[in-house]
Amino acid sequence: MSVASWFGDRLPISGRQFQELTNEPVPYHLKRWWFALGGTPAYLFIVQIITGILLAFYYESSPSTAYQSVEHITTSVSFGWYIRSVHKWAATLMIVAVILHQMRVFFTGAYRNPREINWVVGMCLLFCTLMTGFTGYSLVYEQLSFWGATVGANISDTIPFVGGFLKRMMLAGDAYNQSTLSRFFVLHAAILPVTIVFLIATHIAVIRMQGVTEFQFKDEDEGTARTFNFFPDHLYTELIIGLVLMVVLSALATILPATLGPEANPLQTPEVIKPEWFFYVAFRWLKLFTGTAAVLSMGFIVFVMFAWPWIDNWIRKHTRFQEASVWIGILGVVTIIGLTLWEAFARH
Amino acid sequence: MTLETKRIVIATLGGLFLLSLVLVQWMETARKAEEAGIRAPHVSVPASSRECVECHAEENPGIVTHWEGSTHAEKGVGCVECHQAEIEEADSYLHHGAQIATVVTPRDCARCHDHEANEFALSHHSSAGNILASLDNFLAETVEGSRIDFNPHSPTPGKAVDMVNGMASAQSGCLQCHGAKVALESTDGGLITVDDLAPDTDGRPTNLDAFAKIMRDDKGKPIIFAGTWPNTGIGRLNLDGTRGSCAACHSRHDFSPRRARQPENCGKCHLGPDHPQKEIYEESKHGIAFRDLKDDMNLDSEEWILGIDYAAAPTCATCHMSGNIRNGGRVTHDPGERISWTNRPPVSRVMDTDINHAIVTETDPELRRPLIHDTANQKRDRMKDVCSHCHTDSYVNSFYDQYDNLVILYNEKFAKPGLAIMGALQANGLSTSTQFDEEIEWTWFYLWHHEGRRARHGASMMAPDYTHWHGMYEVAERFYMELVPQAREIVQHGRDTGMRAQAAAVEQVIDEILQRPEHIWFEEGAEEAAARIREEMERRYGGAQQN
């Protein structure tokens, strides 16, 4: 009895059906590399899961031991520095990839009817990724990550009505305490990854149900085939992207390995507090305005981002500005880059 | 891109990725080899120090070799990072394109090690230079030497000696441990020190007249007065206003933590007749264990936390400075944080300290309490954190009972009475105000400064021979056989020279002391006690073996 027939007898799916399921025709525009980057965040997420599990073998989520355990990973554990550095750089690249993917979807209008749900799922993925980055950095328990988390919690405290509750939920109390790191660890290593897995599954399922948005480019002949096979053509493309990412990650991890600042000291506020780079934009925004106004305006922007498919639909239906989304998008990107650079170069 | 091209790209990228993993493996193997000491750590000379290293590798190869073996070299900290100076600093000069200073001060080290420098600045170590105004220094500068240079009086064949440097004993002795007041030569023939420069909070001189007078050689390098440099005394008074020298313990230019952790490092200064801590440690069980188990001490470990990195034996650093599992591995650069008695003065004091780490001397309990910022008991508890790694609480507490009892016995039986007799002699004009010009002053100095400290330090670190034979035995002998007879002799001399009232006053002090229950045996005899001892000796060993 062959292995194929052994499985065939036990699973209600034939080889032909499996091939059809996995080898769905891929829209032709995905031959263009820029459009094939949607899988990059998912790929990096897998890297994060694997390296994260390895790091969790040694990490201890208590304020008295967290920093020492990270130091132990970095300086003593075999390949610890490499795994930690890959984890750090993959996190950075994953955030970049999610943002780029979201921008590509935005500027190509791929969020429009009937794909509003997947836009919202994508936005949820973006925010989950940012939250994972925030909680992950906090786990290092170095001076800046500790104070970054403290400032983050204090910011959430300014949200009307629910702010205090959010802060207590985040810190497991009114202030950073013995249980805070455990909470961040559970969020970072369990709740957020599981949520991301669920969201990615939903994202892919919706894509499979709706099909990928198809584009026709000006330089393509009318007679060009509209689709090509997933296997092996697109799989090769994804493999190349994956391998490029691994080589880049490996190079970054060895050339610019993850460092470790001074250990957190709750009694000594650093002269300059800065969060991770992906929060620079929000941090600068909060500095431009004060207290609740800053938090509320930012909440409004986030709401607009989530609701954009419907807002865009309204603009297109009721105004003559059919391409308003592009200009608003450019304005948004310029603002994000501007505020990020401002915060990066500002002393305070 | 065709499928064939994609396959080739995948194969190339796959190979590249595997190569990167091989590189990672190589780096990991190299790291482990360096950690295990099989291979010397990779050293890359920072660009800013390349010229220094190239030149000094020829001129002073030892300096470069030592530095190459340091953690500094491993982390890319070169010569310039420590020696760099601003042009406004008193001792800075341009050296092959780099503005540097020869003397590296705690301010320089604080650029990277600010926490350690701050702790050190508050420690008793950093104020060791205060000896410049102490009795000990009077000994070196006046009694042993001379405050003014003097004529050699007779020739030294083979050596032209114009003048004798009267401060030589202080400069080569006391100040090498306690720290010199670093001085620059002045164009007016004098010396320029921190007192003249009056540096601001950034260490830059505010007295520009003094700055302008700094004598420089033909290359513009300020000339440091040889009497104050070389010097790595732990309380060195630097030109930038800082005190101390990190190199006192962290020897340049390898700054080896391994060496700083070993008792020999502290033994450069903590030894000898007046504070033989090194010898006391060697006599103690701690020192014996260290000699035997040194190979198990993991002295090269990065953090060297007692209970994690080692447990074989304690060294000076273990108890007084290093981290342990009970204190979260926290190292201190203020050894006073764990010391509950100071046995330095004639009468030991309890180490209740104020906000500036100075001992609180107020005696009224009500007034004393608010002044105390860190109590002696808190300090003792920090030390107990160390002790408790190997000893039970009851063992540690009982040890401290023994130690307290010895210190208090010394204080009450000999130190305070000795101080009272010396004070009475002075107050009644029977001794001069000049120290060390009368025999009894030498006697008293030996009693507390040498023998009294030996007894107390011996008890503090469990060295029985130093506590007794080198300590209390000699204290007692010095007290009964020298101090009291000499004091009585001075009294008699006073009486003979017409100072009857003064002599009577001092005699009353002596008599009152010797009438106390603990001293009464001396003048009234202790025949009963001696007889009891003789009987017991006979019972145990027989008459023939009594000796």
Interface residues (C-beta under 8 A of the other chain):
Chain A: K31 S64 Q68 T75 S78 F79 W81 Y82 P232 D233 Y236 T237 L239 I240 L243 V244 M246 V247 S250 A251 A253 T254
Chain B: M1 L3 K6 R7 V9 I10 L13 G14 L16 F17 S20 L21 L23 V24 M27 E28 R31 K32 E302 G328 G329
